[in-house]
Amino acid sequence: RKLLRSMSFKQGRKYDDPASASQIPGFINFHQLDMSEVLLPTDAFKTFNEFFYRQLRPGARPCSAPNNPHIIVSPADCRCVVFPRLEDAQRVWVKGRDFSIDRLLGNAYPQDAPRYRHGGSLGIMRLAPQDYHRFHVPVDGILGEPRAIEGEYYTVNPMAIRSALDVYGENARVCVPIDSEVHGRVMVVCVGAMLVGSTVITRQAGERVRRAEELGYFKFGGSTLLLLFEPGVMRWDEDLVRNSAGALETLVSV
């Protein structure tokens, strides 16, 4: 574990070095990234990390239903699985022996675990290294205090999640509650992964936030967002539920 942590921070420093900017064009070409949405030209990024958490042009990803707060939007460009009930997630996807909502929320928001423990709904949004790594507000509401939980930097790829290791409960993460008039308290859990130095929340506690606005970003690596909803609040799109029941991720965008 000490070696993994050391590697994570060493790699983070590497991608903050100005010399790392030389890797940006090759990364864009290899992954065939669409740069038309990106706010700054490629040569404006001074390090690879700056490119990694690049911003998009204003209006590049407008909210699809700005006047309907009942519609929840994807918080990220990601590969997602969704489960109407937490029990379904543990049966199909999250195989960690020690996984539980109490463990996931840890000492950040232990008092909120009962909200979701029985019959709550879960969305798991996995970001690959080539994805746009800023993440966005899924529901309208008032932002609670972001609280960090120290932990490891295990990979969040599907093979690891479906192993006996409780990746979500052991990795470094930040819990961010959003109190919504429509959806109750929605918990956004930002989980770091291998080679991720930090999670940055760009909004302040007490702010009123709206869907599709920026919430924060991940520095270098692949990372994951977990969305927790209270029982009876969330109805996922049928194709997402169907794919997830078959242990298939679905590619979605903000």
C-alpha positions as CSV (number, residue, x, y, z in Angstrom):
1,R,0.0,0.0,0.0
2,K,2.9,2.4,0.8
3,L,4.4,1.6,-2.6
4,L,1.0,2.3,-4.4
5,R,0.6,5.6,-2.6
6,S,4.2,6.6,-3.4
7,M,3.7,5.7,-7.1
8,S,0.4,7.7,-7.2
9,F,2.0,10.9,-5.9
10,K,5.2,10.4,-8.0
11,Q,3.1,10.0,-11.1
12,G,1.1,13.1,-10.1
13,R,4.2,15.2,-9.9
14,K,5.4,13.8,-13.2
15,Y,2.3,15.1,-14.9
16,D,2.6,18.5,-13.2
17,D,6.0,18.9,-14.8
18,P,6.1,21.2,-17.8
19,A,8.0,18.5,-19.7
20,S,4.8,16.4,-19.6
21,A,3.1,18.8,-22.1
22,S,5.0,17.1,-24.9
23,Q,2.7,14.0,-24.4
24,I,-0.5,15.8,-25.1
25,P,-0.6,15.6,-28.9
26,G,0.1,11.9,-28.9
27,F,-2.6,11.3,-26.3
28,I,-5.1,13.2,-28.3
29,N,-4.2,11.3,-31.5
30,F,-4.2,7.9,-29.8
31,H,-7.6,8.3,-28.2
32,Q,-9.1,10.3,-31.2
33,L,-10.3,13.0,-28.8
34,D,-12.8,15.6,-30.1
35,M,-11.1,18.9,-29.3
36,S,-13.8,21.1,-30.8
37,E,-15.6,21.4,-27.4
38,V,-12.4,22.3,-25.4
39,L,-12.1,25.9,-24.2
40,L,-8.4,26.4,-24.8
41,P,-6.2,25.4,-27.8
42,T,-3.9,22.5,-27.2
43,D,-0.7,24.6,-27.0
44,A,-2.2,26.6,-24.1
45,F,-1.8,23.7,-21.7
46,K,1.5,24.0,-19.8
47,T,1.4,20.5,-18.3
48,F,-0.3,17.2,-19.1
49,N,-2.4,17.6,-15.9
50,E,-3.7,20.9,-17.1
51,F,-4.9,19.2,-20.2
52,F,-6.3,16.2,-18.3
53,Y,-8.7,18.4,-16.3
54,R,-9.4,20.7,-19.3
55,Q,-12.5,22.9,-19.4
56,L,-15.1,22.8,-22.2
57,R,-16.4,25.9,-24.0
58,P,-19.4,27.6,-22.3
59,G,-22.6,26.0,-23.6
60,A,-20.8,22.9,-24.9
61,R,-22.9,20.6,-22.7
62,P,-26.2,22.4,-21.9
63,C,-28.7,20.9,-19.5
64,S,-31.2,18.8,-21.6
65,A,-34.2,19.8,-19.5
66,P,-33.3,23.1,-17.7
67,N,-36.9,23.8,-16.6
68,N,-37.7,20.3,-15.2
69,P,-35.9,19.7,-11.9
70,H,-37.3,16.1,-11.8
71,I,-34.8,15.1,-14.6
72,I,-31.4,14.0,-13.2
73,V,-28.4,14.5,-15.5
74,S,-25.2,12.5,-15.8
75,P,-22.5,14.0,-13.7
76,A,-19.7,13.0,-16.1
77,D,-18.6,11.6,-19.4
78,C,-18.4,8.0,-18.1
79,R,-19.2,4.3,-18.3
80,C,-22.1,3.8,-15.9
81,V,-24.0,1.0,-14.2
82,V,-27.2,1.8,-12.2
83,F,-29.2,-0.1,-9.7
84,P,-32.7,0.8,-8.4
85,R,-31.8,-1.0,-5.2
86,L,-28.4,-1.2,-3.4
87,E,-29.0,-5.0,-3.0
88,D,-29.0,-5.3,-6.8
89,A,-25.6,-3.7,-7.0
90,Q,-24.1,-6.1,-4.5
91,R,-25.6,-9.0,-6.3
92,V,-24.5,-8.1,-9.8
93,W,-21.6,-5.7,-9.7
94,V,-20.0,-4.7,-6.3
95,K,-18.5,-8.0,-5.0
96,G,-16.3,-6.6,-2.2
97,R,-17.0,-8.7,0.9
98,D,-16.9,-5.6,3.2
99,F,-18.8,-3.2,1.0
100,S,-21.5,-1.3,2.8
101,I,-23.0,2.2,2.8
102,D,-21.7,2.8,6.3
103,R,-18.2,1.9,5.2
104,L,-18.5,4.0,2.0
105,L,-19.6,7.2,3.9
106,G,-17.1,6.4,6.6
107,N,-16.5,9.2,9.1
108,A,-17.5,11.9,6.6
109,Y,-21.3,11.4,6.8
110,P,-22.0,8.4,9.0
111,Q,-25.4,9.9,10.1
112,D,-26.6,9.7,6.5
113,A,-26.0,6.0,6.0
114,P,-29.5,5.0,7.2
115,R,-31.1,7.2,4.5
116,Y,-29.7,4.8,1.8
117,R,-29.0,1.6,3.5
118,H,-32.3,-0.2,2.8
119,G,-33.9,0.3,-0.6
120,G,-31.7,3.2,-1.7
121,S,-30.6,3.6,-5.3
122,L,-27.0,3.6,-6.6
123,G,-25.4,4.9,-9.8
124,I,-21.7,4.1,-10.5
125,M,-20.0,6.4,-13.0
126,R,-16.5,5.3,-14.1
127,L,-14.2,7.7,-15.9
128,A,-11.4,6.3,-18.0
129,P,-8.1,8.3,-18.5
130,Q,-9.2,9.5,-21.9
131,D,-12.4,11.0,-20.6
132,Y,-13.1,14.7,-19.9
133,H,-12.4,14.7,-16.2
134,R,-14.5,17.6,-14.8
135,F,-17.7,16.4,-13.2
136,H,-21.0,18.2,-12.9
137,V,-24.0,18.7,-10.6
138,P,-26.6,15.9,-11.1
139,V,-29.6,17.6,-9.3
140,D,-30.7,21.2,-8.4
141,G,-30.2,21.9,-4.8
142,I,-28.1,23.3,-2.0
143,L,-24.5,22.0,-1.7
144,G,-23.5,20.5,1.6
145,E,-19.9,20.5,3.0
146,P,-17.5,18.4,0.9
147,R,-15.7,16.0,3.3
148,A,-12.6,14.0,2.4
149,I,-11.9,10.4,3.6
150,E,-8.2,9.3,3.4
151,G,-7.6,6.0,1.7
152,E,-5.8,3.9,-0.9
153,Y,-5.6,4.3,-4.7
154,Y,-6.7,0.9,-6.1
155,T,-7.8,0.7,-9.7
156,V,-11.5,1.1,-10.2
157,N,-11.7,-1.1,-13.3
158,P,-14.6,-3.6,-13.4
159,M,-12.4,-6.6,-12.6
160,A,-11.3,-5.0,-9.4
161,I,-14.8,-3.9,-8.4
162,R,-16.0,-7.4,-8.9
163,S,-13.3,-8.9,-6.8
164,A,-13.4,-9.5,-3.0
165,L,-11.6,-6.2,-2.4
166,D,-13.8,-3.3,-1.2
167,V,-12.4,-0.7,-3.6
168,Y,-15.0,2.0,-2.9
169,G,-14.8,1.6,0.8
170,E,-11.0,1.7,0.9
171,N,-10.0,4.2,-1.7
172,A,-9.5,7.9,-1.0
173,R,-12.8,9.7,-1.6
174,V,-14.7,12.9,-1.1
175,C,-18.4,12.9,0.0
176,V,-20.5,15.8,-1.3
177,P,-24.2,16.0,-0.3
178,I,-26.7,18.0,-2.3
179,D,-30.0,18.8,-0.6
180,S,-32.7,18.8,-3.3
181,E,-36.3,19.9,-2.9
182,V,-37.3,17.3,-5.4
183,H,-34.9,14.4,-4.7
184,G,-34.1,14.7,-1.0
185,R,-30.4,14.4,0.0
186,V,-28.4,13.1,-2.9
187,M,-24.9,12.0,-2.0
188,V,-22.1,12.3,-4.6
189,V,-19.1,10.2,-3.6
190,C,-15.9,11.1,-5.6
191,V,-13.6,8.1,-5.6
192,G,-9.9,8.4,-6.5
193,A,-8.1,5.6,-8.3
194,M,-4.6,4.5,-9.3
195,L,-2.3,7.5,-10.0
196,V,-4.8,10.1,-9.0
197,G,-3.3,12.7,-6.7
198,S,-6.4,14.5,-5.6
199,T,-10.0,15.4,-6.2
200,V,-10.8,19.1,-6.4
201,I,-14.3,20.5,-5.6
202,T,-14.8,23.8,-7.2
203,R,-18.0,24.9,-5.5
204,Q,-18.6,26.0,-1.9
205,A,-20.9,24.6,0.8
206,G,-24.1,26.5,1.0
207,E,-24.2,27.4,-2.6
208,R,-27.3,26.8,-4.7
209,V,-26.3,24.6,-7.6
210,R,-28.0,23.7,-10.8
211,R,-27.8,20.6,-13.0
212,A,-24.9,20.4,-15.4
213,E,-23.0,23.2,-13.6
214,E,-19.4,22.2,-12.8
215,L,-18.9,20.6,-9.4
216,G,-15.2,19.7,-9.5
217,Y,-12.5,17.7,-11.3
218,F,-10.1,14.8,-10.9
219,K,-6.4,15.1,-11.5
220,F,-4.6,12.5,-13.5
221,G,-5.9,8.9,-13.6
222,G,-9.1,7.0,-14.0
223,S,-11.7,7.8,-11.3
224,T,-15.3,7.1,-10.3
225,L,-18.4,9.0,-9.0
226,L,-21.0,7.2,-7.0
227,L,-24.5,8.7,-6.7
228,L,-26.7,7.7,-3.8
229,F,-30.5,8.3,-3.7
230,E,-33.0,7.7,-0.9
231,P,-35.6,4.9,-1.5
232,G,-38.3,5.7,-4.0
233,V,-36.7,8.8,-5.4
234,M,-34.8,7.7,-8.5
235,R,-36.2,6.0,-11.7
236,W,-33.3,5.2,-14.0
237,D,-33.7,5.0,-17.8
238,E,-34.7,1.5,-18.8
239,D,-31.8,0.8,-21.1
240,L,-29.3,1.7,-18.2
241,V,-31.1,-0.7,-15.8
242,R,-31.3,-3.5,-18.4
243,N,-27.6,-3.2,-19.3
244,S,-26.6,-3.0,-15.7
245,A,-28.6,-6.1,-14.8
246,G,-26.4,-7.9,-17.4
247,A,-23.2,-6.5,-15.8
248,L,-22.7,-4.2,-18.8
249,E,-21.5,-0.6,-18.5
250,T,-23.2,2.1,-20.7
251,L,-21.3,5.0,-22.1
252,V,-23.0,8.3,-21.2
253,S,-22.1,12.0,-21.4
254,V,-22.8,15.1,-19.4
